Amino acid sequence: MGLIVADDGLPADEVGVWAKEKHTYLRRYLDISRSTRKKYIGNQ
């Protein structure tokens, strides 16, 4: 993977198909950790 020219004309990293899967795992982690934190700090 390397740099590509993005729609805005600026350089950007090219990402693979794995990026969507990684995003799914990250969202799941954040949802779980958010609900766990609420037990200790409440809704702030």
C-alpha positions in Angstrom: 0.0 0.0 0.0 1.2 3.5 -0.7 0.0 7.0 -1.0 -2.7 7.9 -3.5 -4.3 11.2 -4.5 -7.6 11.6 -2.7 -10.7 13.3 -4.0 -9.6 16.6 -2.5 -6.3 16.4 -4.4 -4.3 15.8 -1.2 -2.1 12.7 -0.6 -3.8 9.9 1.4 -2.9 6.4 2.5 -4.5 3.7 0.4 -6.4 1.2 2.6 -7.3 -2.4 2.0 -10.6 -4.2 2.3 -9.6 -5.1 5.9 -10.3 -1.5 6.9 -14.1 -2.1 7.1 -13.6 -5.2 9.3 -11.2 -3.2 11.6 -13.8 -0.4 11.9 -16.4 -3.0 12.9 -14.1 -4.4 15.7 -13.2 -0.9 16.8 -16.9 0.1 17.1 -17.7 -3.0 19.1 -14.8 -2.3 21.5 -15.9 1.3 22.0 -19.5 0.3 22.6 -18.5 -2.2 25.2 -16.0 0.1 26.9 -18.6 2.9 26.9 -21.2 0.9 28.7 -18.6 -0.4 31.2 -17.4 3.2 32.0 -21.0 4.3 32.6 -21.1 2.0 35.6 -18.4 4.0 37.2 -18.8 7.6 36.0 -22.5 7.7 34.9 -23.8 9.7 31.9 -21.6 12.8 31.7 
